[in-house]
Amino acid sequence: MAMWKKVLFASAVTGLLAVAAIPVQTTPADASRSGCREAAKAQFPYNPRARRDFRRYCKSQWKAYKAAHRVK
């Protein structure tokens, strides 16, 4: 019986450590590196229309940046 208690305790501790290591919330700084869609989700988590507008703005800015910095 004591062995099962140790196994149960070890699995509980492992589970808690695994949950603590998983990032739960995406911050705008993290999302900005992964694209316009994720940045919009981080900026406006509960407003789909604002997310769409922000995503379009972000894409237009990205296209302008690419066109301005293209080296031929």
NORDA-V872640 format. One line per field, one symbol per residue. ss: DSSP state (2 for helix, 1 for strand, 0 for the rest). A space follows every 10 residues. Layout:
BEGIN
ss->???
END
This chain:
BEGIN
ss->0222222222 2222222222 2000000222 2200022222 2220000222 2222222222 2222222200 00
END
